Amino acid sequence: MARASGRGGDKAICFVHLGLLLVFLALQGGVQPAAAQREWPVGDSNGWSFGVVGWPNYKPFKAGDVLVFRYDPSSHNVVVVSDVDYALCRVPANATTYSSGNDRVTLSRGATFFICGFPGDCDKGMKIAVTAR
């Protein structure tokens, strides 16, 4: 088999291999363009509020997408909880809590559970379960 001569041939071979590797990774889902990241305003125009529990239904969330929680921080917050704490509307002592009123949370692959930690709010439907692929 003939070999490319000189440095230019070696560079060309490297570029071909790099191109093939990128195509392979893209086909395997390992490379996603930055534009694939999407921002999701939780609750749409209503924001993070009562009755938002069904908001995530049928939305195609992906790992890397960003949830944007907008609310009045004097009366609400956002707490990341386990599936059990979500079902029980319980805020564990070590939970990650957001309270700015304009919080941005980047989703990881799998299920993530959010509740409002103010007393009674979760029981009134201020909670969401989001699954990102």
N, C-alpha and C positions, 0 to 999 in steps of 0.2 A: 504494500500500500504506500503510495507516495505521500510524503509529509510536506506541509506548507513550509516554505523556506523563509527565513528571516523573522524579524520581530513582528512585522505586520501580520503574518500568517498566524502567529501564536495569539496575538490580540484578537483576531477575527474568530478563532476557535473559542477563546474565552467568552466573547460576546454571544456567540451562538449557544454555548452551554448555559450561560446566565439567562438568556432569553427562554430557553427550554425549561429551565428550573422555575422561572416566574410563571410560565404558562401552566406547568404542572401544579404549582402551589395554588394558582387561581382556580384551576379546575377542582382542586381538593377543598376549596373554601378557606385556604390558609392566608390568602391575601385579599383584603377588601379595600377598595378605594376610600379615601377620607370622606368623600361625599356620601358614603353609605350611612354614616352616622346621622341620626335623625333626632330632633328635639320634639318632645311630646309635652305640651302644657296639660298637666293633670287636671281633669275635670273640664277641659276645653275652656269655654268662656266663663263658666261658673267658678273655675279655680278649685283649689283643695277645700271642699266643703261637705256638708251633710249629703248623704245619698250618692256619693261618688263611687260606691262599692262596685257597681257594674261598669264603670268607665273603661277598664282595660279589655273588656270582652271583644274578641275578634280583631284586636289590633296586632299587627305583625312586628312585635318588638324583637330587636336584635341586640346581642351583646355589643356594648359601645354606645347604644342610644342613650339619650339623656332625658330624664324626667324632670320637668320644671314644676315645682310646687309653689303656687302663689296663694297667699292667705294673710289674714291679719294676725301678726305675731303676738298681739296682746290676748288673743282668745284661742289660738291654735298652735300646733307644732307638727312635726313629722318625726315619727319614731320607726326605725327599722327593727323588726322583730322576727322571731321564728314562726313557723307554721302553727305551733301549739299556742304561743302567745297571741298570734293573730286570731285564732279561733276563740280564745278566752278574753280577748280585748285587754290583755295584761301587758304592762310596761315593766320589763325586768330592769334591775338596777344597773346592769352593764350595757344597756341598749345605746346604739348610736342615735342621737337626737339632733334634729335640725330645728332652728327657731328664728331664722332671719326674715321669713315671710316671702322670700324669693329664693328658694333652695334649688340647687341643681344636683341631681344624683345620676351618676353614670351606671348603667345596668351591666351586670356580669351575666354570663350564661347561666340559665336555670331560673328558679323561682326566687323572688324577693317579695317580702311582705312589709307593708307600711300601715301604720295606724296613727291617729291623732292621740297624743298622750294626755290631753285634758280630760278630766273626769266626765264620763258619759258620752263623749263625742264618738268614740269608736262604736259604741252600742247603737248610735243613731246612724250608722252607715258611713262613718268617716274613716274608711280603711280600704286599701286595695291590695290585691295580689297580682303581681306581674311576672310573667314567664318570658324570658328572652332566649332565643335560639342562637 
